[in-house]
Every structure is written in structure tokens, then in C-alpha cells.
Amino acid sequence: MNQSLSIKLKLADRDYPMQTDSNTESRLRKAAKVINEKIKEYRKQFGIDDRQDLLAMVALDYAVETLTLTQESEDAQEMVSNKIDFWNQLIDSALSSE
């Protein structure tokens, strides 16, 4: 059983207290670091200082990335399924012709 931890994450120069378990803590900290790096990148690239605008841009970026990865995963699953169907038909055909 994992023990509940109280942690504080800094996102866009603001502290967010959270409750988590030890298994999730490192992923939360890594995610916060990635978000802060992306904010810094957008701030430098576009000269934007508004926290809400920066967070919205980061959210949109990661939503698009998630949707893209989901679509790629679904496409790969469909391709594998089609190949399995093809090989099953080939095997069935070979067995029925004996």
C-alpha cells in the first residue's frame, strides 16, 4: 500500500499543493518540469508574459500531441488486427485445402 504524500508543485510561477502517492510523485514532478520548460520556451519564442495565455498554449500543444498519439495507436492496432485476420484466413485456407 502506498502512503499518501503532500507535495507542492510549481507551475507557471505558482505553487500548487497536492496529495499523491509515492508511485505517482516522480511523474507529477516530471510533468511539472516539462510544463514549465514549455512555458519558458513559449515565453521566449512569442514574447508572451500572460500566465493564462502561456498555460492555454501549453494545454493546446499537449492536447494535440495526445490526440495524435491516440490516433497513431488506433491506426497501429487496426493494422495489426488486419494482419492477424489475413494470416488467420491464410491458415484456414491452407487447412481446408488439405
PyRosetta script that sets phi, psi and omega in degrees:
from pyrosetta import init, pose_from_sequence

init()
pose = pose_from_sequence("MNQSLSIKLKLADRDYPMQTDSNTESRLRKAAKVINEKIKEYRKQFGIDDRQDLLAMVALDYAVETLTLTQESEDAQEMVSNKIDFWNQLIDSALSSE")
pose.set_psi(1, 134.1)
pose.set_omega(1, -179.2)
pose.set_phi(2, -87.7)
pose.set_psi(2, 139.1)
pose.set_omega(2, 179.4)
pose.set_phi(3, -84.0)
pose.set_psi(3, 140.1)
pose.set_omega(3, 178.4)
pose.set_phi(4, -73.9)
pose.set_psi(4, 134.2)
pose.set_omega(4, -179.8)
pose.set_phi(5, -118.1)
pose.set_psi(5, 144.1)
pose.set_omega(5, 171.6)
pose.set_phi(6, -99.1)
pose.set_psi(6, 120.8)
pose.set_omega(6, 178.8)
pose.set_phi(7, -128.2)
pose.set_psi(7, 165.2)
pose.set_omega(7, 177.0)
pose.set_phi(8, -125.7)
pose.set_psi(8, 122.6)
pose.set_omega(8, 176.7)
pose.set_phi(9, -107.5)
pose.set_psi(9, 140.6)
pose.set_omega(9, 177.1)
pose.set_phi(10, -103.2)
pose.set_psi(10, 118.4)
pose.set_omega(10, 176.6)
pose.set_phi(11, -125.6)
pose.set_psi(11, 125.6)
pose.set_omega(11, 178.5)
pose.set_phi(12, 51.9)
pose.set_psi(12, 46.8)
pose.set_omega(12, 177.4)
pose.set_phi(13, 63.2)
pose.set_psi(13, 25.6)
pose.set_omega(13, 178.1)
pose.set_phi(14, -131.8)
pose.set_psi(14, 139.2)
pose.set_omega(14, -179.7)
pose.set_phi(15, -87.6)
pose.set_psi(15, 137.0)
pose.set_omega(15, 177.9)
pose.set_phi(16, -127.2)
pose.set_psi(16, 109.8)
pose.set_omega(16, 176.3)
pose.set_phi(17, -74.4)
pose.set_psi(17, 140.9)
pose.set_omega(17, -178.3)
pose.set_phi(18, -142.1)
pose.set_psi(18, 155.9)
pose.set_omega(18, 170.7)
pose.set_phi(19, -107.6)
pose.set_psi(19, 132.6)
pose.set_omega(19, 179.6)
pose.set_phi(20, -151.6)
pose.set_psi(20, 177.8)
pose.set_omega(20, 173.9)
pose.set_phi(21, -109.9)
pose.set_psi(21, 169.5)
pose.set_omega(21, -173.9)
pose.set_phi(22, -64.8)
pose.set_psi(22, -28.2)
pose.set_omega(22, 178.8)
pose.set_phi(23, -70.1)
pose.set_psi(23, -32.1)
pose.set_omega(23, -175.0)
pose.set_phi(24, -93.5)
pose.set_psi(24, -20.7)
pose.set_omega(24, -174.0)
pose.set_phi(25, -54.3)
pose.set_psi(25, -48.2)
pose.set_omega(25, -176.0)
pose.set_phi(26, -65.7)
pose.set_psi(26, -35.7)
pose.set_omega(26, 177.2)
pose.set_phi(27, -67.2)
pose.set_psi(27, -39.2)
pose.set_omega(27, 177.5)
pose.set_phi(28, -63.2)
pose.set_psi(28, -44.2)
pose.set_omega(28, 179.8)
pose.set_phi(29, -65.4)
pose.set_psi(29, -40.3)
pose.set_omega(29, 178.1)
pose.set_phi(30, -65.9)
pose.set_psi(30, -42.1)
pose.set_omega(30, 178.3)
pose.set_phi(31, -61.5)
pose.set_psi(31, -43.0)
pose.set_omega(31, 178.6)
pose.set_phi(32, -62.2)
pose.set_psi(32, -40.5)
pose.set_omega(32, 178.9)
pose.set_phi(33, -63.7)
pose.set_psi(33, -44.2)
pose.set_omega(33, 179.5)
pose.set_phi(34, -62.9)
pose.set_psi(34, -43.2)
pose.set_omega(34, 179.0)
pose.set_phi(35, -62.6)
pose.set_psi(35, -46.1)
pose.set_omega(35, 180.0)
pose.set_phi(36, -63.3)
pose.set_psi(36, -37.3)
pose.set_omega(36, 176.6)
pose.set_phi(37, -65.3)
pose.set_psi(37, -40.5)
pose.set_omega(37, 178.9)
pose.set_phi(38, -66.3)
pose.set_psi(38, -39.4)
pose.set_omega(38, 176.5)
pose.set_phi(39, -60.7)
pose.set_psi(39, -45.9)
pose.set_omega(39, 179.3)
pose.set_phi(40, -60.4)
pose.set_psi(40, -41.8)
pose.set_omega(40, 179.1)
pose.set_phi(41, -62.7)
pose.set_psi(41, -46.6)
pose.set_omega(41, 179.8)
pose.set_phi(42, -66.7)
pose.set_psi(42, -38.8)
pose.set_omega(42, 179.0)
pose.set_phi(43, -59.6)
pose.set_psi(43, -44.5)
pose.set_omega(43, -179.2)
pose.set_phi(44, -71.9)
pose.set_psi(44, -43.7)
pose.set_omega(44, -175.6)
pose.set_phi(45, -68.3)
pose.set_psi(45, -41.6)
pose.set_omega(45, -173.9)
pose.set_phi(46, -109.1)
pose.set_psi(46, -5.5)
pose.set_omega(46, 180.0)
pose.set_phi(47, 66.6)
pose.set_psi(47, 31.2)
pose.set_omega(47, -178.5)
pose.set_phi(48, -98.1)
pose.set_psi(48, 133.4)
pose.set_omega(48, 177.9)
pose.set_phi(49, -112.8)
pose.set_psi(49, -13.0)
pose.set_omega(49, -177.7)
pose.set_phi(50, -69.3)
pose.set_psi(50, 119.2)
pose.set_omega(50, -176.9)
pose.set_phi(51, -57.8)
pose.set_psi(51, -43.7)
pose.set_omega(51, -178.0)
pose.set_phi(52, -64.7)
pose.set_psi(52, -42.4)
pose.set_omega(52, 178.0)
pose.set_phi(53, -62.4)
pose.set_psi(53, -43.5)
pose.set_omega(53, 180.0)
pose.set_phi(54, -64.0)
pose.set_psi(54, -44.2)
pose.set_omega(54, 178.7)
pose.set_phi(55, -64.7)
pose.set_psi(55, -38.1)
pose.set_omega(55, 177.8)
pose.set_phi(56, -63.7)
pose.set_psi(56, -41.5)
pose.set_omega(56, 179.2)
pose.set_phi(57, -65.3)
pose.set_psi(57, -41.2)
pose.set_omega(57, 178.0)
pose.set_phi(58, -65.6)
pose.set_psi(58, -43.2)
pose.set_omega(58, 178.8)
pose.set_phi(59, -60.6)
pose.set_psi(59, -44.6)
pose.set_omega(59, 178.9)
pose.set_phi(60, -62.7)
pose.set_psi(60, -44.0)
pose.set_omega(60, 179.8)
pose.set_phi(61, -58.4)
pose.set_psi(61, -47.1)
pose.set_omega(61, -178.6)
pose.set_phi(62, -74.0)
pose.set_psi(62, -29.0)
pose.set_omega(62, 175.1)
pose.set_phi(63, -65.8)
pose.set_psi(63, -44.0)
pose.set_omega(63, 178.2)
pose.set_phi(64, -63.2)
pose.set_psi(64, -43.4)
pose.set_omega(64, 179.1)
pose.set_phi(65, -61.7)
pose.set_psi(65, -42.5)
pose.set_omega(65, 178.9)
pose.set_phi(66, -63.9)
pose.set_psi(66, -45.1)
pose.set_omega(66, 178.7)
pose.set_phi(67, -63.2)
pose.set_psi(67, -39.4)
pose.set_omega(67, 178.5)
pose.set_phi(68, -63.8)
pose.set_psi(68, -46.6)
pose.set_omega(68, 179.7)
pose.set_phi(69, -64.8)
pose.set_psi(69, -38.0)
pose.set_omega(69, 177.5)
pose.set_phi(70, -62.7)
pose.set_psi(70, -45.2)
pose.set_omega(70, 179.3)
pose.set_phi(71, -63.6)
pose.set_psi(71, -43.3)
pose.set_omega(71, 178.9)
pose.set_phi(72, -62.5)
pose.set_psi(72, -39.5)
pose.set_omega(72, 178.4)
pose.set_phi(73, -65.3)
pose.set_psi(73, -43.9)
pose.set_omega(73, 178.2)
pose.set_phi(74, -63.3)
pose.set_psi(74, -41.2)
pose.set_omega(74, 178.1)
pose.set_phi(75, -62.5)
pose.set_psi(75, -42.8)
pose.set_omega(75, 179.5)
pose.set_phi(76, -65.3)
pose.set_psi(76, -40.8)
pose.set_omega(76, 178.4)
pose.set_phi(77, -63.2)
pose.set_psi(77, -40.9)
pose.set_omega(77, 178.9)
pose.set_phi(78, -65.0)
pose.set_psi(78, -41.1)
pose.set_omega(78, 179.4)
pose.set_phi(79, -63.1)
pose.set_psi(79, -44.4)
pose.set_omega(79, 178.6)
pose.set_phi(80, -63.2)
pose.set_psi(80, -43.7)
pose.set_omega(80, 178.9)
pose.set_phi(81, -61.0)
pose.set_psi(81, -42.7)
pose.set_omega(81, 178.1)
pose.set_phi(82, -63.5)
pose.set_psi(82, -40.0)
pose.set_omega(82, 178.5)
pose.set_phi(83, -66.2)
pose.set_psi(83, -40.7)
pose.set_omega(83, 177.6)
pose.set_phi(84, -62.6)
pose.set_psi(84, -44.4)
pose.set_omega(84, 177.5)
pose.set_phi(85, -59.6)
pose.set_psi(85, -43.3)
pose.set_omega(85, 179.8)
pose.set_phi(86, -60.4)
pose.set_psi(86, -48.4)
pose.set_omega(86, -178.9)
pose.set_phi(87, -67.3)
pose.set_psi(87, -35.6)
pose.set_omega(87, 176.0)
pose.set_phi(88, -63.0)
pose.set_psi(88, -42.8)
pose.set_omega(88, 177.9)
pose.set_phi(89, -64.1)
pose.set_psi(89, -40.9)
pose.set_omega(89, 178.9)
pose.set_phi(90, -63.1)
pose.set_psi(90, -44.4)
pose.set_omega(90, 179.0)
pose.set_phi(91, -65.6)
pose.set_psi(91, -45.6)
pose.set_omega(91, 178.4)
pose.set_phi(92, -59.4)
pose.set_psi(92, -41.9)
pose.set_omega(92, 179.8)
pose.set_phi(93, -64.7)
pose.set_psi(93, -42.5)
pose.set_omega(93, 179.9)
pose.set_phi(94, -66.7)
pose.set_psi(94, -39.2)
pose.set_omega(94, -179.5)
pose.set_phi(95, -71.6)
pose.set_psi(95, -35.2)
pose.set_omega(95, -178.3)
pose.set_phi(96, -77.9)
pose.set_psi(96, -18.3)
pose.set_omega(96, -179.9)
pose.set_phi(97, -87.7)
pose.set_psi(97, -4.5)
pose.set_omega(97, -180.0)
pose.set_phi(98, -78.3)
pose.dump_pdb("model.pdb")
